[in-house]
Amino acid sequence: MSDLQLLLAISLVMPLLSALAVLVFSNQKNIRDICGPVGGLIAFTSAIFIASAIMDGKTVSITLWQIAPGIDLSFAVTPLGALFGLVASGLWILASIYTVGYMRGAKEKNQTRFAFYYAVAIHAAMAISYSGNLMMLFIFYEVLTFSTYPLVAHSQTKEARNAGRLYMGILVATSLLLFLPAIFWVWTVSGTLEFTKGGILPADFPPFLVSVMLAMFAFGIGKAALMPIHRWLPAAMVAPTPVSALLHAVAVVKAGVFSVLTITVYIFGIDFLNTTGSAVWLAWLAAFTILASSIIAITKDDLKARLAYSTISQLSYIVLGAALATAAATEGAALHIVMHATAKITLFFCAGAIYVNAHIKKISELDGLGPKLPLIFIAFFLASLSIIGIPPMGGSWSKFLLMAGSVDAGMPLMLAVLAISSLLNVYYLLEPCARAFFKPAIKEVHVENHILTIIPPVVTAMISLFLFFTIDWVRPLTTLMVMP
């Protein structure tokens, strides 16, 4: 085994070892709770070396077993996979630290079980990142679904159980009825499932059938939360906030849009989609989802519910970039995975910190709370600016490239969609901060200070700022992704 293969194995196995260590040290909570951050640090370090090797043009792969000709159980890191691996492993470090502060501060039950499944979910996300073909991606897509179900239903209330059933029902049904058949269809027409630059579909594949196949993937990957396959996401907000952060930033929905983007780039090929015009309908569906979910977000008074609909909107930015099928739009979509992940995990961290420290969930009850939790609301403000796309926050880069890609694709109306969405973002994301700092308190609120719920969102907000100035560190991977 080469050094790069060893690093790949470490990044994949480390979350599983952390999960095992959580069980071993279940009666020693301090040791148990440090397993996540340590595992995340090791996995992230490995991911950095892997990404660096991919930038240098090296191949990083491991083949485990050949099921049939053209169908291998293998890991092979693509530039896009290397990028997602950095996101999943890097945010795991801060998410696991935050989880300790939240779970202890909220006095949640079954913390060992929670930490175990959290680590398994990260393993699934890393395996999705480094999958070498569609079959491997599908296997770990399902592992991610089943490992996050206990997290969604963690509180075991009637509401949580109902949310868990809806979560499993939609995600499993869409994957088995649409995603899996689409995979076998690809294999029958191309003879392989390997991720290949430029795509693997035959050049004479009829455009209408391309659209049908693309629809099977788009709706079969329910984690991408395109309307109307989105209801599971707001329902899952009944889970503890660390789960919301996992769902929205680190693993679940990002695995969904990562899968959609991977398939458009490495199975269809963006030039093929552009030439056939087979993804135009998907661009319009993504545009509808962007605006409709933003409008719904405005109506929500529950902070987590508002952020949930914001996530649905922002995910469709990535789907839109994939559907536009130009180099700039595809790069923008890939960068938005990174930028949205760091900003949205900050927002959910802040929502959880407000609940743990002030026991408030409603936006209408935030009046006058800013001076009592200044770091939390400053972090919320900075992350909101990144989601809106205002410099000098990282999200401005991905939105700029998506706008450029809209022009390149000959769909300038998408500029209006992105602009209107940004204006809606301003309203529903900045309202909590405005209430907290500029409205008088309507009641006296006792505020606690659980430091482990305050430090992580401050750090992730700073990362969103840092990414604006270090975009050249990330762009080589996205550039490699779209190069012929």
C-alpha positions as CSV (number, residue, x, y, z in Angstrom):
1,M,0.0,0.0,0.0
2,S,1.4,3.4,-1.0
3,D,1.6,6.4,1.2
4,L,-1.4,8.0,-0.6
5,Q,-3.5,4.8,-0.3
6,L,-2.6,4.7,3.4
7,L,-3.8,8.3,3.8
8,L,-7.0,7.5,2.0
9,A,-7.6,4.5,4.3
10,I,-7.0,6.6,7.4
11,S,-9.4,9.3,6.3
12,L,-12.1,6.6,5.7
13,V,-11.5,4.5,8.7
14,M,-10.9,7.2,11.3
15,P,-14.6,8.1,11.8
16,L,-15.3,4.4,12.4
17,L,-12.5,4.1,14.9
18,S,-13.9,7.2,16.7
19,A,-17.4,5.6,16.7
20,L,-15.9,2.4,18.3
21,A,-13.9,4.5,20.8
22,V,-17.2,6.2,21.8
23,L,-18.7,2.9,22.8
24,V,-15.5,1.7,24.6
25,F,-15.4,4.8,26.7
26,S,-19.1,5.3,27.2
27,N,-18.7,5.4,31.0
28,Q,-15.9,7.9,30.8
29,K,-17.6,10.9,29.3
30,N,-14.6,13.2,29.0
31,I,-12.6,10.6,27.1
32,R,-15.7,9.7,25.0
33,D,-16.3,13.3,24.1
34,I,-12.8,13.9,22.9
35,C,-12.9,11.0,20.4
36,G,-14.8,13.1,17.8
37,P,-12.4,16.1,17.7
38,V,-9.3,13.9,17.7
39,G,-10.7,11.7,14.9
40,G,-11.7,14.7,13.0
41,L,-8.3,16.3,13.3
42,I,-6.6,13.1,12.0
43,A,-9.1,12.6,9.1
44,F,-8.8,16.3,8.1
45,T,-5.0,16.1,8.1
46,S,-5.2,13.1,5.8
47,A,-7.7,14.9,3.6
48,I,-5.3,17.9,3.2
49,F,-2.5,15.6,2.0
50,I,-4.9,13.8,-0.4
51,A,-6.2,17.1,-1.8
52,S,-2.6,18.3,-2.3
53,A,-1.8,15.1,-4.2
54,I,-4.8,15.6,-6.5
55,M,-3.7,19.2,-7.2
56,D,-0.3,17.8,-8.2
57,G,-1.9,15.5,-10.7
58,K,-1.5,12.3,-8.7
59,T,-4.0,9.4,-8.6
60,V,-5.3,8.3,-5.2
61,S,-7.3,5.1,-5.4
62,I,-8.0,1.7,-3.8
63,T,-9.9,-1.2,-5.4
64,L,-11.5,-3.6,-2.9
65,W,-13.5,-6.0,-5.1
66,Q,-14.9,-6.3,-8.6
67,I,-18.6,-7.3,-8.6
68,A,-18.9,-7.5,-12.4
69,P,-17.1,-6.0,-15.4
70,G,-17.4,-2.3,-15.1
71,I,-18.6,-2.4,-11.5
72,D,-15.9,-2.2,-8.9
73,L,-16.1,-1.5,-5.2
74,S,-13.4,1.1,-5.2
75,F,-12.4,4.5,-3.9
76,A,-10.8,6.9,-6.4
77,V,-10.5,10.5,-5.4
78,T,-11.7,13.1,-7.9
79,P,-10.9,16.8,-7.6
80,L,-14.6,17.4,-6.5
81,G,-14.3,14.5,-4.1
82,A,-11.1,15.9,-2.6
83,L,-12.9,19.2,-2.0
84,F,-15.9,17.6,-0.3
85,G,-13.6,15.4,1.8
86,L,-11.9,18.6,3.2
87,V,-15.4,20.0,4.0
88,A,-16.7,16.9,5.7
89,S,-13.6,16.2,7.8
90,G,-12.7,19.8,8.6
91,L,-16.2,20.7,9.9
92,W,-16.4,17.5,11.8
93,I,-13.8,18.8,14.2
94,L,-15.8,21.9,15.1
95,A,-19.1,20.1,15.0
96,S,-18.0,17.4,17.5
97,I,-16.7,20.1,19.9
98,Y,-20.0,22.0,19.6
99,T,-21.9,18.8,20.1
100,V,-20.3,18.2,23.5
101,G,-21.2,21.7,24.7
102,Y,-24.8,21.5,23.3
103,M,-25.6,18.0,24.5
104,R,-24.2,18.7,28.0
105,G,-25.7,22.2,28.2
106,A,-29.2,20.9,27.1
107,K,-28.8,17.8,29.3
108,E,-29.7,15.5,26.4
109,K,-30.1,11.8,27.1
110,N,-28.4,9.0,25.3
111,Q,-25.3,11.0,24.5
112,T,-23.1,7.9,23.8
113,R,-25.6,6.6,21.2
114,F,-25.8,10.1,19.6
115,A,-22.0,10.4,19.4
116,F,-21.7,6.9,17.9
117,Y,-24.1,7.5,15.0
118,Y,-22.7,11.0,14.4
119,A,-19.3,9.5,13.8
120,V,-20.7,6.7,11.5
121,A,-22.5,9.4,9.5
122,I,-19.2,11.2,9.0
123,H,-17.6,8.0,7.8
124,A,-20.4,7.6,5.2
125,A,-19.9,11.2,4.1
126,M,-16.1,10.6,3.7
127,A,-16.8,7.4,1.7
128,I,-19.2,9.3,-0.6
129,S,-16.5,11.9,-1.1
130,Y,-13.9,9.4,-2.2
131,S,-16.2,7.0,-4.1
132,G,-14.7,5.9,-7.4
133,N,-18.0,5.0,-9.1
134,L,-21.7,5.2,-8.9
135,M,-22.2,1.9,-7.1
136,M,-19.9,2.9,-4.3
137,L,-21.5,6.2,-4.0
138,F,-25.0,4.6,-3.8
139,I,-23.9,2.2,-1.1
140,F,-22.6,4.9,1.2
141,Y,-25.5,7.2,0.3
142,E,-27.7,4.6,1.9
143,V,-25.4,4.1,4.8
144,L,-25.6,7.8,5.5
145,T,-29.4,7.7,5.4
146,F,-29.7,4.8,7.9
147,S,-27.0,6.1,10.2
148,T,-28.7,9.6,10.5
149,Y,-32.1,8.2,11.2
150,P,-31.4,7.6,14.9
151,L,-30.1,11.1,15.1
152,V,-33.2,12.6,13.6
153,A,-35.4,10.6,16.0
154,H,-33.0,11.1,18.9
155,S,-35.5,12.6,21.4
156,Q,-37.9,9.7,20.8
157,T,-41.0,11.9,21.2
158,K,-44.0,11.3,18.9
159,E,-42.9,14.3,16.8
160,A,-39.4,13.0,16.5
161,R,-40.5,9.5,15.5
162,N,-42.9,10.9,12.9
163,A,-40.1,13.1,11.5
164,G,-37.8,10.0,11.4
165,R,-40.4,8.0,9.5
166,L,-40.9,10.8,7.0
167,Y,-37.1,11.2,6.7
168,M,-36.6,7.5,6.0
169,G,-39.7,7.1,3.8
170,I,-38.8,9.9,1.4
171,L,-35.0,9.2,1.2
172,V,-35.2,5.4,0.9
173,A,-38.1,5.4,-1.5
174,T,-36.5,8.0,-3.9
175,S,-33.2,6.2,-3.8
176,L,-34.6,2.7,-4.5
177,L,-37.3,3.7,-7.0
178,L,-35.2,6.3,-9.0
179,F,-31.6,6.5,-8.0
180,L,-30.7,2.8,-8.2
181,P,-32.6,2.1,-11.5
182,A,-30.8,5.1,-13.0
183,I,-27.5,3.6,-12.0
184,F,-28.3,0.3,-13.7
185,W,-29.5,2.2,-16.8
186,V,-26.1,4.0,-17.0
187,W,-24.3,0.7,-16.8
188,T,-26.4,-0.9,-19.5
189,V,-25.7,1.9,-22.0
190,S,-22.1,2.6,-21.1
191,G,-20.7,-0.6,-19.7
192,T,-19.2,1.1,-16.7
193,L,-20.0,3.1,-13.6
194,E,-16.6,4.7,-13.2
195,F,-16.4,8.5,-12.6
196,T,-14.7,9.8,-15.8
197,K,-13.8,13.3,-16.7
198,G,-16.1,14.4,-19.6
199,G,-18.7,11.7,-18.8
200,I,-19.3,8.1,-19.9
201,L,-22.6,8.2,-21.8
202,P,-22.4,7.4,-25.6
203,A,-22.4,10.4,-27.8
204,D,-25.5,9.2,-29.7
205,F,-27.6,8.8,-26.6
206,P,-30.9,10.6,-27.4
207,P,-31.4,14.0,-25.7
208,F,-34.9,13.1,-24.5
209,L,-33.6,10.0,-22.7
210,V,-30.7,12.1,-21.3
211,S,-33.4,14.4,-19.7
212,V,-35.3,11.3,-18.4
213,M,-32.1,9.8,-16.9
214,L,-31.2,13.2,-15.4
215,A,-34.6,13.5,-13.8
216,M,-34.2,10.0,-12.2
217,F,-31.0,11.1,-10.7
218,A,-32.2,14.6,-9.6
219,F,-35.3,13.3,-7.9
220,G,-33.8,10.0,-6.8
221,I,-31.1,11.8,-4.8
222,G,-33.7,13.1,-2.3
223,K,-31.0,14.6,-0.1
224,A,-30.6,17.4,-2.7
225,A,-34.1,18.5,-1.4
226,L,-35.4,19.8,-4.8
227,M,-39.1,20.6,-4.6
228,P,-41.3,18.6,-4.2
229,I,-38.8,16.1,-2.7
230,H,-38.0,18.4,0.2
231,R,-40.5,17.9,3.0
232,W,-38.2,15.6,5.0
233,L,-35.8,18.5,5.6
234,P,-37.9,20.9,7.6
235,A,-39.5,18.0,9.5
236,A,-36.0,16.8,10.6
237,M,-35.5,20.1,12.5
238,V,-37.1,18.4,15.5
239,A,-33.7,16.8,16.1
240,P,-31.1,18.4,18.4
241,T,-29.2,21.3,16.8
242,P,-26.0,19.3,16.2
243,V,-28.0,17.0,14.0
244,S,-29.3,20.1,12.1
245,A,-25.7,21.2,11.6
246,L,-24.8,17.7,10.4
247,L,-27.9,17.6,8.1
248,H,-27.4,21.1,6.6
249,A,-23.6,21.6,6.5
250,V,-21.4,18.6,7.1
251,A,-22.9,15.6,5.6
252,V,-26.5,14.8,4.5
253,V,-27.7,17.6,2.2
254,K,-24.1,18.3,1.1
255,A,-23.8,14.6,0.1
256,G,-27.0,15.1,-1.9
257,V,-25.9,18.0,-4.0
258,F,-22.3,16.6,-4.2
259,S,-23.8,13.5,-5.7
260,V,-25.9,15.5,-8.2
261,L,-22.8,17.6,-9.2
262,T,-20.6,14.5,-9.4
263,I,-23.0,12.8,-11.7
264,T,-23.4,15.8,-14.0
265,V,-19.6,16.3,-14.3
266,Y,-18.4,12.7,-14.4
267,I,-21.3,10.7,-15.7
268,F,-23.1,13.0,-18.1
269,G,-20.3,15.5,-18.7
270,I,-21.0,19.2,-18.7
271,D,-20.1,19.6,-22.4
272,F,-22.6,16.8,-23.3
273,L,-25.4,18.4,-21.2
274,N,-24.6,21.8,-22.7
275,T,-24.7,20.5,-26.3
276,T,-27.9,18.5,-25.9
277,G,-29.7,21.1,-23.7
278,S,-31.1,18.3,-21.6
279,A,-30.7,20.1,-18.3
280,V,-32.5,23.3,-19.0
281,W,-35.7,22.0,-17.3
282,L,-33.6,21.3,-14.2
283,A,-32.2,24.8,-14.1
284,W,-35.8,26.2,-14.1
285,L,-36.8,23.8,-11.3
286,A,-33.8,24.8,-9.3
287,A,-34.7,28.5,-9.8
288,F,-38.3,27.8,-8.7
289,T,-37.0,26.0,-5.6
290,I,-34.6,28.9,-4.8
291,L,-37.3,31.5,-4.8
292,A,-40.2,29.5,-3.3
293,S,-38.2,28.2,-0.4
294,S,-36.9,31.7,0.3
295,I,-40.4,33.1,0.4
296,I,-41.5,30.3,2.8
297,A,-38.4,31.0,5.0
298,I,-39.7,34.6,5.6
299,T,-42.9,33.3,7.1
300,K,-41.2,31.1,9.7
301,D,-40.8,32.4,13.2
302,D,-39.0,29.4,14.5
303,L,-35.3,30.1,13.9
304,K,-34.3,26.5,12.9
305,A,-37.3,26.2,10.6
306,R,-36.3,29.5,8.8
307,L,-32.8,28.2,8.4
308,A,-34.1,24.9,7.1
309,Y,-36.0,26.6,4.2
310,S,-32.9,28.7,3.6
311,T,-30.9,25.5,3.2
312,I,-33.4,24.2,0.6
313,S,-32.9,27.4,-1.3
314,Q,-29.2,27.4,-1.1
315,L,-28.9,23.7,-2.2
316,S,-30.7,24.6,-5.4
317,Y,-27.9,27.1,-6.1
318,I,-25.7,24.1,-6.5
319,V,-28.2,22.2,-8.5
320,L,-28.6,25.3,-10.7
321,G,-24.9,25.5,-11.3
322,A,-24.8,21.8,-12.3
323,A,-27.8,22.3,-14.7
324,L,-26.4,25.3,-16.4
325,A,-23.5,23.0,-17.4
326,T,-20.8,25.7,-18.1
327,A,-17.4,25.8,-16.6
328,A,-18.0,28.9,-14.5
329,A,-21.4,27.7,-13.2
330,T,-20.0,24.2,-12.3
331,E,-17.1,25.8,-10.5
332,G,-19.5,28.1,-8.7
333,A,-21.6,25.1,-7.7
334,A,-18.6,23.3,-6.3
335,L,-17.4,26.4,-4.4
336,H,-20.9,26.9,-3.0
337,I,-20.7,23.5,-1.3
338,V,-17.7,24.9,0.7
339,M,-19.0,28.4,1.2
340,H,-22.6,27.3,2.2
341,A,-21.2,24.6,4.5
342,T,-19.1,26.9,6.6
343,A,-21.8,29.7,6.7
344,K,-24.8,27.4,7.4
345,I,-23.0,25.4,10.1
346,T,-22.3,28.8,11.7
347,L,-26.0,29.7,11.6
348,F,-27.1,26.4,13.1
349,F,-24.4,26.6,15.7
350,C,-25.7,30.0,16.6
351,A,-29.4,28.8,16.8
352,G,-28.4,26.0,19.1
353,A,-26.3,28.3,21.2
354,I,-29.2,30.7,21.6
355,Y,-31.4,27.8,22.7
356,V,-28.9,26.3,25.2
357,N,-27.8,29.7,26.7
358,A,-31.1,31.6,26.6
359,H,-33.7,28.9,26.0
360,I,-35.2,30.8,23.0
361,K,-36.3,29.3,19.7
362,K,-38.5,32.0,18.2
363,I,-37.2,34.9,16.2
364,S,-39.9,37.1,17.7
365,E,-38.4,36.5,21.1
366,L,-34.8,37.6,20.3
367,D,-35.4,41.3,20.9
368,G,-32.7,42.9,23.0
369,L,-30.7,39.6,23.3
370,G,-27.7,40.8,21.3
371,P,-25.7,42.5,24.1
372,K,-26.1,39.4,26.2
373,L,-24.8,37.0,23.5
374,P,-22.7,39.4,21.3
375,L,-20.3,36.8,19.9
376,I,-23.1,34.6,18.8
377,F,-25.0,37.3,17.0
378,I,-21.9,38.7,15.4
379,A,-21.1,35.2,14.1
380,F,-24.7,34.9,12.9
381,F,-24.3,38.3,11.1
382,L,-21.1,37.3,9.3
383,A,-22.4,34.0,8.2
384,S,-25.6,35.6,6.9
385,L,-23.4,38.0,4.8
386,S,-21.7,35.0,3.3
387,I,-25.0,33.3,2.4
388,I,-26.3,36.6,0.9
389,G,-23.0,36.8,-1.1
390,I,-21.6,40.1,0.2
391,P,-17.8,40.6,0.1
392,P,-15.5,40.1,2.0
393,M,-17.2,36.8,2.8
394,G,-16.5,33.5,1.0
395,G,-20.1,33.1,-0.4
396,S,-19.5,36.1,-2.7
397,W,-17.1,34.1,-4.8
398,S,-19.5,31.2,-5.5
399,K,-22.4,33.6,-6.3
400,F,-20.3,35.5,-8.7
401,L,-19.3,32.4,-10.6
402,L,-22.9,31.2,-10.7
403,M,-23.9,34.6,-12.2
404,A,-21.1,34.4,-14.8
405,G,-22.1,30.8,-15.6
406,S,-25.7,32.0,-16.2
407,V,-24.5,34.4,-18.8
408,D,-22.2,31.8,-20.4
409,A,-25.2,29.4,-20.6
410,G,-27.3,32.0,-22.4
411,M,-29.8,32.1,-19.5
412,P,-29.5,35.7,-18.2
413,L,-32.9,35.4,-16.5
414,M,-31.1,33.3,-13.9
415,L,-29.2,36.5,-12.9
416,A,-32.6,37.9,-11.8
417,V,-33.4,34.8,-9.9
418,L,-30.1,35.0,-8.0
419,A,-30.5,38.7,-7.4
420,I,-34.1,38.3,-6.0
421,S,-33.0,35.4,-3.9
422,S,-30.2,37.5,-2.4
423,L,-32.7,40.3,-1.5
424,L,-34.9,37.7,0.2
425,N,-31.8,36.4,2.0
426,V,-31.2,39.9,3.4
427,Y,-34.6,40.0,4.9
428,Y,-34.9,36.6,6.5
429,L,-31.3,36.2,7.7
430,L,-30.6,39.7,9.0
431,E,-33.9,40.1,10.9
432,P,-32.7,38.0,13.9
433,C,-29.6,40.2,14.3
434,A,-31.6,43.4,13.8
435,R,-34.0,42.3,16.5
436,A,-31.3,41.2,18.9
437,F,-29.3,44.5,18.7
438,F,-31.8,47.2,17.8
439,K,-35.0,46.3,19.5
440,P,-35.6,46.7,23.2
441,A,-36.0,43.5,25.3
442,I,-39.6,42.5,25.8
443,K,-38.8,40.4,28.8
444,E,-35.9,39.6,31.2
445,V,-33.9,36.6,30.0
446,H,-31.4,34.7,32.1
447,V,-28.4,33.9,29.9
448,E,-25.9,31.2,30.5
449,N,-22.5,30.9,28.9
450,H,-21.6,27.4,27.7
451,I,-18.3,28.2,26.1
452,L,-18.3,25.1,23.9
453,T,-21.4,26.4,22.2
454,I,-19.9,29.8,21.6
455,I,-16.4,29.1,20.3
456,P,-17.3,26.9,17.3
457,P,-19.6,29.4,15.6
458,V,-17.1,32.1,16.1
459,V,-14.4,30.0,14.4
460,T,-16.6,28.9,11.5
461,A,-17.7,32.5,10.9
462,M,-14.0,33.4,10.8
463,I,-13.4,30.6,8.3
464,S,-16.2,32.1,6.0
465,L,-14.3,35.4,6.1
466,F,-10.9,33.6,5.6
467,L,-12.2,31.8,2.6
468,F,-12.7,35.1,0.7
469,F,-9.0,35.9,0.9
470,T,-7.7,32.4,0.3
471,I,-9.9,31.4,-2.6
472,D,-6.7,30.6,-4.6
473,W,-6.2,27.7,-2.2
474,V,-9.5,26.1,-3.2
475,R,-9.8,27.1,-6.9
476,P,-7.2,24.6,-8.2
477,L,-9.5,21.7,-7.3
478,T,-12.5,23.3,-9.0
479,T,-10.4,24.2,-12.0
480,L,-9.2,20.6,-12.4
481,M,-12.8,19.5,-12.1
482,V,-13.9,21.4,-15.3
483,M,-10.7,21.1,-17.3
484,P,-11.2,19.0,-20.5
